[in-house]
């Protein structure tokens, strides 16, 4: 009895080069996406050293000096203290805003008479800048934590609320008709059709609110705060610690990018039903 050995399969078709091509394509896309940032960082490093005069260089030091200052803040623990203070305030205001805005937005979008009644007030409030109300919040609530958190809540409510309303209002009417023809009750229709369809738009508002929670907080912390990234930026500028000031600004930028990336991943997790578009 003899056994025959099968020759190993050799992939010479498109499948054999698919992975290298895909890897090369991803690397090329990543380079194109980061080229502008790399160029900006290179200009930030080289221009103060070789282009700007000594006086201007004092107020715009090279990136390397700012990174050294950032590392010193990390080592001595100052950055962690200020970062935790800012994150605590930002997270508190953001969570309250989302917890209020999403249910309220769903309610307003679901009941048209309520939407028609509140629409003029919503338009007025959304066009009132949060920072313009900083003196009002400070006068009414003091310069402590309550006024800062309340200001963040005000700033974050509107993008979440308005995007929630828009998400419900832009659901495909054909989906609603098809669901009703299958005999779905109003609660089931809302839970199985309306809410999943509105999730991407709602998350867009949540991402905007997350960015606002950081930006508004930084400005609020420049007034009457004793800790936080905004306080660190303002205090460094007043004490002429320019490298430390830029280090705090870099921290704010990185924090904003990290928060946005986290919410993008969370959105994908809750929107797995969506068909991915081909690049």
Buried (B, 14 or more C-beta within 10 A) or exposed (E): EEEEEEEEEEEEEEEEEEEEEEEEEEEEEEEEEEEEEEEEEEEBBEBBEEEBEEEEBEEBBBBEBBBBBBEBBBEEEBBEBBBEBBBBBBBBBBEBBBEBBBEBBBBBBBEEEEBEEBEEEBEEBEEEEBEEBBEEBBEEBEBEBEBBBBBBBBBBBBBBBBBBBBBBBEBEEEBBEEBEEEEBEEEEBBEEBBBBBBBBBBBBBBBBBBBBBBBBBBBBBBBEBEBBBBBBBBBBBEEEBBBBBBBBBBBBEEBBEEBBEEBEEEBEEEEEEEEEEEE
